[in-house]
Each structure stands twice: as structure tokens, then as C-alpha cells.
Amino acid sequence: MLLLNQLTPLPWWLAGSAIAVITLTLLWTTGRRLGISTGYENLCALVSDQPYFKRSGLHGPGAWRLPFLAGLLLGGLLSALLGGGWHPSWALGLWDQSIGAGPLAKSLWMFAGGLMIGVGTRIAGGCTSGHGVFGVAHLEKASWLAMLCFLASGMLTTFVVHRLIF
């Protein structure tokens, strides 16, 4: 069951097939890979005048990423609304049971986690969707290595958080 309103999830093969169709269509029509992290760079390029955000990969042919990110947000909102509504909550289960900190501490914890994900994404040269969906499928050695590192980091973090903190 999904956490949101006890809905039954779609079959795994349907979601996987949809991802395959979307990524292959993008590759065939634009020659571009599907990945999320560069889309955030596109967002930063809208408000920053730093040279890093002015490079050609973020403008022109890379402009499709902004509508893609908007579609992800709108799709999630639409899914929540059609599934019975969206009810934001600060409840974090084990965090509340073990640490019991308020919304500010939770926000800082999530911000720090997001920052670490962003740094890791830059170090790895892409995110899990870019490496995992495209790179692994194309048998790219760097993507296989990145995915192994993502998995190892996730397992280590889960061990540390659940065994040592909680």
C-alpha cells in the first residue's frame, strides 16, 4: 500500500514501461538523456549570473528541463488530489519517537540531507535517474560505478541512522 491515502500502487511493469517510453522518446527526439539534477541547474540559471549557470548546456536545447520539472510537481499534486487529497504533516515517525524535535530542526535535517544529495550528484556527474535509467541501460562503466556507490551509501546511511541514531 502507498503511504498516501492507502491507495494500491500501479503494477511495477506499467511504471517501468512508462519510464522506458519517456526516456527513449526523449533520446530519439532530442538526443538528450533524462535526468533530474541538471533541471535544478536550469532553475538556478534563471536567478544567478554565475558563469557556471551560463554555460550552453543549460540554455537552448536544455530548456526542456524546466517544463519537465514543472510537470513532475504538477503530476505529484494531481496524483495527490485525485487520490483523496493532500494533507501536509510534520510527522516523521521514528524521528519524532527518538528525537522529538520541532519543525525547525526537521527542516534543517531535511535541508542538510538535500544539500548532501546535491553535492553527491555533482561529484557523481549526475543523479540516480540519469545514471540508473540511462547510464546503466547503456552499460556505461561510470554509471555502474555511480549506482554501486549510490546503493552502498544508501545502505550505510540506513544502517547508521536506524541502528545508531534510532
Residue frames as a rotation matrix with the C-alpha (Angstrom) as fourth column:
MET 1
0.568 0.823 0.000 0.00
0.823 -0.568 0.000 0.00
0.000 0.000 -1.000 0.00
LEU 2
-0.188 -0.576 0.795 1.10
0.483 -0.759 -0.436 3.54
0.855 0.302 0.421 -0.68
LEU 3
-0.744 -0.141 -0.654 1.53
0.660 -0.311 -0.684 5.90
-0.107 -0.940 0.325 2.24
LEU 4
-0.908 0.396 -0.139 -0.82
-0.411 -0.906 0.104 8.39
-0.085 0.151 0.985 0.61
ASN 5
-0.148 0.989 0.023 -4.43
-0.975 -0.142 -0.171 7.51
-0.166 -0.048 0.985 1.43
GLN 6
-0.250 0.012 0.968 -3.85
-0.296 0.951 -0.088 3.74
-0.922 -0.309 -0.234 1.38
LEU 7
0.548 0.421 -0.723 -4.01
-0.790 -0.024 -0.613 3.59
-0.275 0.907 0.319 -2.42
THR 8
0.587 -0.348 0.731 -2.96
0.348 0.924 0.160 0.44
-0.731 0.161 0.663 -4.27
PRO 9
-0.177 -0.728 -0.662 0.12
-0.425 -0.550 0.719 1.18
-0.888 0.409 -0.212 -6.41
LEU 10
0.648 0.267 -0.713 0.22
-0.759 0.149 -0.634 0.66
-0.063 0.952 0.299 -10.15
PRO 11
0.904 -0.355 0.237 1.96
0.350 0.934 0.066 -2.51
-0.245 0.024 0.969 -11.32
TRP 12
0.209 -0.925 -0.318 5.75
0.022 -0.321 0.947 -2.19
-0.978 -0.205 -0.047 -11.44
TRP 13
-0.407 -0.392 0.825 5.87
0.759 0.358 0.544 -3.20
-0.508 0.848 0.152 -15.10
LEU 14
0.549 0.659 0.513 3.50
0.824 -0.528 -0.204 -0.38
0.137 0.535 -0.834 -16.07
ALA 15
0.872 -0.286 -0.397 5.62
-0.071 -0.877 0.475 2.26
-0.485 -0.386 -0.785 -14.35
GLY 16
-0.101 -0.971 0.216 8.83
0.142 0.201 0.969 0.78
-0.985 0.128 0.117 -15.81
SER 17
-0.118 0.139 0.983 7.32
0.970 0.229 0.084 0.71
-0.213 0.964 -0.162 -19.28
ALA 18
0.875 0.474 0.100 6.25
0.484 -0.864 -0.138 4.35
0.021 0.169 -0.985 -18.95
ILE 19
0.518 -0.772 -0.369 9.77
-0.196 -0.527 0.827 5.36
-0.833 -0.356 -0.424 -17.90
ALA 20
-0.328 -0.651 0.685 11.21
0.526 0.476 0.705 3.45
-0.785 0.591 0.186 -20.87
VAL 21
0.281 0.516 0.809 8.84
0.959 -0.186 -0.215 5.13
0.040 0.836 -0.547 -23.33
ILE 22
0.970 0.106 -0.219 9.55
0.143 -0.977 0.161 8.60
-0.196 -0.187 -0.962 -21.94
THR 23
0.284 -0.944 -0.169 13.32
-0.189 -0.228 0.955 8.19
-0.940 -0.239 -0.243 -21.87
LEU 24
-0.342 -0.400 0.850 13.56
0.705 0.489 0.514 6.58
-0.621 0.775 0.114 -25.30
THR 25
0.582 0.607 0.541 11.30
0.810 -0.489 -0.324 9.25
0.068 0.626 -0.777 -26.81
LEU 26
0.866 -0.321 -0.383 13.49
-0.140 -0.891 0.431 11.96
-0.480 -0.320 -0.817 -25.31
LEU 27
-0.093 -0.966 0.240 16.64
0.054 0.236 0.970 10.27
-0.994 0.103 0.030 -26.59
TRP 28
-0.225 0.046 0.973 15.25
0.901 0.391 0.190 9.76
-0.371 0.919 -0.130 -30.11
THR 29
0.655 0.608 0.449 13.73
0.739 -0.641 -0.208 13.24
0.162 0.468 -0.869 -30.45
THR 30
0.956 -0.260 0.135 16.40
-0.281 -0.945 0.165 15.39
0.085 -0.196 -0.977 -28.79
GLY 31
0.309 -0.881 -0.357 19.46
0.170 0.421 -0.891 13.19
0.936 0.214 0.280 -28.33
ARG 32
-0.254 -0.339 0.906 19.34
-0.746 -0.527 -0.407 14.12
0.615 -0.779 -0.119 -24.62
ARG 33
-0.646 -0.025 -0.763 19.38
0.382 0.854 -0.352 11.94
0.661 -0.519 -0.542 -21.53
LEU 34
0.476 0.832 0.284 16.69
-0.017 -0.315 0.949 12.07
0.879 -0.457 -0.135 -18.90
GLY 35
-0.397 -0.551 -0.734 17.95
0.798 0.188 -0.572 13.26
0.454 -0.813 0.365 -15.54
ILE 36
0.639 0.748 -0.180 16.63
0.716 -0.493 0.494 15.49
0.281 -0.445 -0.850 -12.82
SER 37
0.211 -0.581 -0.786 19.72
0.793 -0.368 0.485 17.16
-0.571 -0.726 0.383 -11.37
THR 38
-0.775 -0.527 0.350 20.52
0.630 -0.597 0.496 19.35
-0.052 0.605 0.795 -14.38
GLY 39
0.056 0.886 0.460 16.96
0.665 -0.377 0.644 20.68
0.744 0.270 -0.611 -14.22
TYR 40
0.681 0.127 -0.721 17.80
0.694 -0.426 0.581 22.22
-0.234 -0.896 -0.378 -10.87
GLU 41
-0.462 -0.864 -0.200 20.76
0.654 -0.484 0.581 23.89
-0.599 0.137 0.789 -12.50
ASN 42
-0.497 0.381 0.780 18.32
0.661 -0.416 0.625 25.31
0.562 0.826 -0.045 -15.06
LEU 43
0.628 0.751 -0.205 16.31
0.686 -0.408 0.603 26.77
0.369 -0.519 -0.771 -12.17
CYS 44
0.282 -0.622 -0.731 19.45
0.656 -0.431 0.620 28.32
-0.700 -0.654 0.286 -10.67
ALA 45
-0.651 -0.561 0.511 20.36
0.746 -0.346 0.570 29.75
-0.143 0.752 0.643 -14.10
LEU 46
0.195 0.812 0.550 17.13
0.778 -0.470 0.418 31.77
0.598 0.347 -0.723 -14.02
VAL 47
0.958 0.287 -0.011 18.30
0.218 -0.701 0.679 33.77
0.187 -0.653 -0.734 -11.00
SER 48
0.486 -0.851 -0.200 22.10
0.304 -0.050 0.951 33.54
-0.819 -0.523 0.235 -10.94
ASP 49
0.915 -0.246 -0.321 24.62
-0.403 -0.484 -0.777 35.35
0.036 0.840 -0.542 -13.10
GLN 50
0.200 -0.857 0.475 27.47
-0.439 0.354 0.825 32.99
-0.876 -0.374 -0.306 -12.17
PRO 51
-0.258 -0.383 -0.887 29.40
-0.963 0.027 0.268 31.72
-0.079 0.923 -0.376 -15.22
TYR 52
-0.930 -0.091 0.356 28.69
-0.125 0.989 -0.074 28.09
-0.346 -0.113 -0.931 -14.26
PHE 53
-0.184 0.963 0.198 24.98
0.415 0.258 -0.872 28.69
-0.891 -0.078 -0.447 -14.83
LYS 54
0.330 0.268 -0.905 25.53
-0.586 -0.694 -0.419 30.49
-0.740 0.669 -0.072 -18.15
ARG 55
-0.723 -0.668 0.178 27.03
-0.299 0.534 0.790 27.51
-0.623 0.518 -0.586 -19.98
SER 56
-0.589 0.459 -0.665 25.34
-0.788 -0.143 0.599 26.42
0.180 0.877 0.445 -23.20
GLY 57
-0.837 0.234 -0.494 24.08
0.185 0.972 0.147 23.06
0.515 0.031 -0.857 -21.87
LEU 58
-0.649 0.601 -0.466 21.56
0.573 -0.017 -0.819 24.86
-0.501 -0.799 -0.334 -19.65
HIS 59
-0.158 0.564 -0.811 20.10
-0.402 -0.787 -0.469 27.08
-0.902 0.251 0.351 -22.35
GLY 60
-0.369 0.065 -0.927 18.67
-0.929 0.018 0.370 26.47
0.041 0.998 0.053 -25.80
PRO 61
-0.183 0.301 -0.936 18.35
-0.373 0.859 0.349 22.70
0.909 0.413 -0.045 -26.25
GLY 62
-0.797 -0.179 -0.577 18.45
0.405 0.550 -0.731 22.18
0.448 -0.816 -0.365 -22.46
ALA 63
-0.788 0.501 0.358 15.42
-0.591 -0.778 -0.213 24.40
0.172 -0.379 0.909 -21.86
TRP 64
-0.055 0.804 -0.592 13.06
-0.293 0.554 0.779 21.38
0.955 0.216 0.205 -21.93
ARG 65
-0.608 -0.263 -0.750 14.08
0.514 0.590 -0.623 20.57
0.606 -0.764 -0.223 -18.37
LEU 66
-0.952 0.265 0.152 12.11
-0.299 -0.700 -0.649 23.43
-0.065 -0.663 0.745 -16.80
PRO 67
-0.051 0.981 -0.188 8.73
-0.929 0.022 0.369 22.28
0.366 0.194 0.910 -18.16
PHE 68
-0.067 -0.049 -0.997 9.75
0.022 0.999 -0.050 18.72
0.998 -0.025 -0.066 -17.20
LEU 69
-0.905 -0.293 -0.309 10.35
0.314 0.030 -0.949 19.76
0.287 -0.956 0.065 -13.57
ALA 70
-0.660 0.737 0.146 7.07
-0.746 -0.622 -0.237 21.66
-0.084 -0.265 0.961 -13.54
GLY 71
0.073 0.686 -0.724 5.35
-0.660 0.577 0.481 18.54
0.748 0.442 0.495 -14.87
LEU 72
-0.500 -0.312 -0.808 6.83
0.343 0.785 -0.516 16.45
0.795 -0.535 -0.286 -12.06
LEU 73
-0.990 0.135 -0.031 5.48
-0.033 -0.448 -0.893 18.86
-0.135 -0.884 0.448 -9.45
LEU 74
-0.370 0.910 -0.186 2.09
-0.929 -0.364 0.066 19.19
-0.008 0.197 0.980 -11.11
GLY 75
-0.105 0.281 -0.954 1.87
-0.359 0.884 0.300 15.42
0.927 0.374 0.008 -11.65
GLY 76
-0.791 -0.239 -0.563 2.55
0.411 0.474 -0.779 14.79
0.453 -0.847 -0.276 -7.96
LEU 77
-0.853 0.521 -0.005 -0.04
-0.390 -0.645 -0.657 17.38
-0.345 -0.559 0.754 -6.94
LEU 78
-0.169 0.813 -0.558 -2.62
-0.916 0.080 0.394 15.98
0.364 0.577 0.731 -9.37
SER 79
-0.355 -0.039 -0.934 -1.96
0.036 0.998 -0.056 12.45
0.934 -0.054 -0.353 -8.11
ALA 80
-0.960 -0.027 -0.278 -2.44
0.277 0.012 -0.961 13.56
0.029 -1.000 -0.004 -4.50
LEU 81
-0.646 0.756 -0.107 -5.65
-0.694 -0.640 -0.330 15.42
-0.318 -0.139 0.938 -5.29
LEU 82
-0.028 0.639 -0.769 -7.14
-0.797 0.450 0.403 12.60
0.604 0.624 0.496 -7.34
GLY 83
-0.425 -0.236 -0.874 -6.09
0.173 0.926 -0.334 10.08
0.889 -0.293 -0.353 -4.68
GLY 84
0.312 0.669 -0.675 -8.10
0.809 0.186 0.558 11.71
0.499 -0.720 -0.483 -1.93
GLY 85
0.933 0.092 0.349 -6.31
-0.029 -0.945 0.326 14.91
0.360 -0.314 -0.879 -1.12
TRP 86
-0.067 -0.997 -0.038 -3.03
0.388 0.009 -0.922 16.19
0.919 -0.076 0.386 0.15
HIS 87
0.932 0.361 0.042 -2.56
0.072 -0.297 0.952 16.57
0.356 -0.884 -0.303 3.88
PRO 88
0.060 -0.985 0.164 0.88
-0.148 -0.171 -0.974 18.01
0.987 0.035 -0.156 4.70
SER 89
0.971 0.214 -0.109 2.28
0.054 0.249 0.967 16.93
0.234 -0.945 0.230 8.04
TRP 90
0.217 -0.922 0.320 5.38
-0.867 -0.333 -0.370 17.37
0.448 -0.197 -0.872 10.13
ALA 91
0.709 0.086 0.700 5.04
-0.505 0.756 0.418 13.80
-0.493 -0.649 0.579 11.45
LEU 92
0.184 -0.742 -0.644 8.28
-0.874 0.177 -0.453 11.91
0.450 0.646 -0.616 10.79
GLY 93
0.749 0.254 -0.612 7.66
-0.125 0.961 0.247 8.62
0.651 -0.109 0.752 12.60
LEU 94
0.464 -0.639 -0.614 10.96
0.820 0.572 0.025 7.37
0.335 -0.515 0.789 14.06
TRP 95
-0.475 -0.627 0.617 12.39
0.357 -0.778 -0.516 10.88
0.804 -0.025 0.594 14.15
ASP 96
0.078 0.607 0.791 9.56
-0.573 -0.622 0.534 12.03
0.816 -0.494 0.300 16.40
GLN 97
0.895 0.282 -0.347 9.82
0.060 0.693 0.719 8.93
0.443 -0.664 0.603 18.61
SER 98
0.361 -0.853 -0.376 13.59
0.901 0.423 -0.093 9.15
0.238 -0.305 0.922 19.05
ILE 99
-0.669 -0.710 0.218 14.49
0.670 -0.704 -0.237 12.82
0.322 -0.013 0.947 18.76
GLY 100
0.137 0.892 -0.430 11.21
0.980 -0.185 -0.072 14.69
-0.144 -0.411 -0.900 19.10
ALA 101
-0.755 -0.466 -0.463 12.47
0.400 -0.885 0.238 17.98
-0.520 -0.006 0.854 17.68
GLY 102
0.158 0.880 -0.448 10.17
0.145 -0.469 -0.871 20.59
-0.977 0.073 -0.202 16.23
PRO 103
0.861 0.331 0.387 9.60
0.410 0.002 -0.912 21.83
-0.302 0.944 -0.134 12.67
LEU 104
0.728 -0.641 -0.241 12.78
-0.681 -0.715 -0.157 23.97
-0.072 0.278 -0.958 12.58
ALA 105
-0.166 -0.815 0.555 15.07
-0.635 0.519 0.572 21.03
-0.755 -0.257 -0.604 13.44
LYS 106
0.231 0.329 0.916 13.22
0.427 0.811 -0.399 18.83
-0.874 0.483 0.047 10.94
SER 107
0.989 0.135 -0.059 13.61
0.020 -0.522 -0.853 21.49
-0.146 0.842 -0.519 8.24
LEU 108
0.351 -0.933 -0.078 17.35
-0.905 -0.360 0.225 21.78
-0.238 -0.008 -0.971 8.97
TRP 109
-0.163 -0.346 0.924 17.71
-0.193 0.930 0.314 17.96
-0.968 -0.127 -0.219 8.89
MET 110
0.559 0.458 0.691 15.95
0.562 0.405 -0.722 17.78
-0.610 0.792 -0.031 5.51
PHE 111
0.920 -0.284 -0.269 17.93
-0.386 -0.773 -0.504 20.75
-0.065 0.568 -0.821 4.16
ALA 112
0.010 -0.969 0.249 21.22
-0.818 0.135 0.560 19.10
-0.576 -0.209 -0.791 5.18
GLY 113
-0.042 0.040 0.998 20.12
0.243 0.970 -0.029 15.84
-0.969 0.241 -0.050 3.54
GLY 114
0.864 0.423 0.274 19.17
0.377 -0.183 -0.908 17.66
-0.334 0.888 -0.317 0.35
LEU 115
0.656 -0.704 -0.273 22.48
-0.732 -0.681 -0.002 19.51
-0.184 0.201 -0.962 0.33
MET 116
-0.221 -0.755 0.617 24.39
-0.481 0.635 0.605 16.23
-0.848 -0.163 -0.504 0.67
ILE 117
0.316 0.409 0.856 22.37
0.548 0.658 -0.516 14.73
-0.774 0.633 -0.016 -2.18
GLY 118
0.988 0.081 -0.132 23.14
-0.043 -0.673 -0.738 17.77
-0.149 0.735 -0.662 -4.33
VAL 119
0.252 -0.966 -0.054 26.87
-0.883 -0.252 0.397 17.59
-0.397 -0.052 -0.916 -3.61
GLY 120
-0.233 -0.303 0.924 26.91
-0.068 0.953 0.295 13.85
-0.970 0.006 -0.242 -4.28
THR 121
0.688 0.567 0.453 25.07
0.441 0.168 -0.881 14.39
-0.576 0.807 -0.134 -7.54
ARG 122
0.838 -0.438 -0.325 27.69
-0.544 -0.711 -0.444 16.86
-0.037 0.549 -0.835 -8.73
ILE 123
-0.093 -0.917 0.387 30.55
-0.772 0.312 0.553 14.60
-0.629 -0.248 -0.737 -7.64
ALA 124
-0.169 0.103 0.980 28.98
0.240 0.969 -0.060 11.64
-0.956 0.225 -0.188 -9.47
GLY 125
-0.935 -0.202 -0.293 28.32
-0.198 -0.389 0.900 13.69
-0.296 0.899 0.323 -12.59
GLY 126
-0.480 0.842 -0.247 24.58
-0.419 0.027 0.907 13.07
0.771 0.539 0.340 -12.43
CYS 127
-0.223 0.534 0.815 21.70
-0.962 0.015 -0.273 11.80
-0.158 -0.845 0.511 -10.36
THR 128
-0.562 0.032 0.827 20.27
-0.180 0.971 -0.159 8.34
-0.808 -0.238 -0.539 -9.78
SER 129
0.556 0.814 0.170 17.75
0.025 0.188 -0.982 8.76
-0.831 0.550 0.084 -12.58
GLY 130
0.613 -0.385 -0.690 20.38
-0.786 -0.386 -0.483 9.82
-0.080 0.838 -0.539 -15.11
HIS 131
-0.502 -0.865 0.010 22.87
-0.864 0.503 0.024 7.14
-0.025 0.003 -1.000 -14.14
GLY 132
-0.573 0.274 0.772 20.38
-0.235 0.848 -0.475 4.45
-0.785 -0.453 -0.422 -13.19
VAL 133
0.501 0.848 0.173 17.92
-0.012 0.207 -0.978 4.77
-0.865 0.488 0.114 -16.06
PHE 134
0.894 -0.130 -0.429 20.19
-0.449 -0.258 -0.856 5.84
0.001 0.957 -0.289 -18.89
GLY 135
0.083 -0.995 -0.053 23.76
-0.990 -0.077 -0.114 5.07
0.110 0.062 -0.992 -17.98
VAL 136
-0.370 -0.177 0.912 23.22
-0.479 0.877 -0.024 1.56
-0.796 -0.446 -0.410 -16.64
ALA 137
0.622 0.685 0.378 20.96
0.017 0.472 -0.882 0.71
-0.782 0.555 0.282 -19.59
HIS 138
0.872 -0.363 -0.330 23.76
-0.433 -0.256 -0.864 1.86
0.229 0.896 -0.380 -21.93
LEU 139
0.795 -0.549 -0.259 26.30
0.597 0.783 0.174 -0.23
0.107 -0.293 0.950 -20.00
GLU 140
0.444 -0.633 0.634 28.36
-0.210 -0.761 -0.613 2.85
0.871 0.140 -0.471 -19.13
LYS 141
-0.106 -0.598 -0.794 31.10
0.669 0.549 -0.502 1.95
0.736 -0.584 0.342 -16.66
ALA 142
-0.892 -0.256 0.372 30.86
-0.037 -0.780 -0.625 5.32
0.450 -0.571 0.687 -14.86
SER 143
-0.092 0.945 0.314 27.12
-0.802 -0.257 0.539 4.86
0.590 -0.202 0.782 -14.33
TRP 144
0.475 0.187 -0.860 27.55
0.198 0.929 0.312 1.34
0.858 -0.318 0.404 -12.97
LEU 145
-0.526 -0.744 -0.411 30.17
0.637 -0.025 -0.770 2.66
0.563 -0.668 0.487 -10.55
ALA 146
-0.762 0.306 0.571 27.94
-0.458 -0.878 -0.141 5.60
0.458 -0.368 0.809 -9.59
MET 147
0.292 0.947 -0.133 24.97
-0.575 0.285 0.767 3.30
0.764 -0.147 0.628 -8.98
LEU 148
0.202 -0.302 -0.932 27.07
0.585 0.800 -0.132 0.97
0.785 -0.519 0.339 -6.83
CYS 149
-0.849 -0.528 0.010 28.21
0.341 -0.561 -0.754 3.99
0.404 -0.637 0.656 -4.81
PHE 150
-0.390 0.797 0.462 24.62
-0.700 -0.582 0.414 5.25
0.599 -0.161 0.784 -4.50
LEU 151
0.513 0.615 -0.599 23.47
-0.139 0.748 0.649 1.85
0.847 -0.250 0.469 -3.25
ALA 152
-0.139 -0.654 -0.743 26.39
0.746 0.424 -0.513 1.44
0.651 -0.626 0.429 -0.84
SER 153
-0.898 -0.173 0.404 25.88
-0.056 -0.866 -0.496 4.97
0.436 -0.469 0.769 0.52
GLY 154
-0.041 0.976 0.213 22.17
-0.704 -0.179 0.688 4.33
0.709 -0.122 0.694 0.98
MET 155
0.492 0.182 -0.851 22.78
0.286 0.890 0.356 1.06
0.822 -0.419 0.386 2.82
LEU 156
-0.517 -0.762 -0.390 25.44
0.679 -0.088 -0.729 2.64
0.522 -0.641 0.563 5.04
THR 157
-0.765 0.291 0.575 23.24
-0.411 -0.908 -0.086 5.65
0.496 -0.302 0.814 5.81
THR 158
0.318 0.931 -0.178 20.29
-0.468 0.318 0.825 3.39
0.824 -0.179 0.537 6.61
PHE 159
0.197 -0.332 -0.923 22.47
0.653 0.746 -0.129 1.32
0.731 -0.577 0.364 8.93
VAL 160
-0.810 -0.586 -0.009 23.85
0.414 -0.562 -0.716 4.38
0.415 -0.583 0.698 10.72
VAL 161
-0.567 0.640 0.519 20.51
-0.616 -0.747 0.248 6.15
0.547 -0.179 0.818 11.04
HIS 162
0.418 0.882 -0.219 18.44
-0.527 0.431 0.732 3.12
0.740 -0.191 0.645 12.06
ARG 163
0.429 -0.292 -0.855 21.00
0.569 0.822 0.004 1.25
0.701 -0.489 0.519 14.18
LEU 164
-0.496 -0.788 -0.365 22.98
0.797 -0.246 -0.551 4.03
0.344 -0.565 0.750 15.79
ILE 165
-0.897 0.203 0.393 20.63
-0.256 -0.963 -0.086 7.04
0.361 -0.178 0.916 15.92
PHE 166
0.065 0.985 0.157 17.20
-0.883 -0.016 0.469 5.42
0.465 -0.169 0.869 16.20
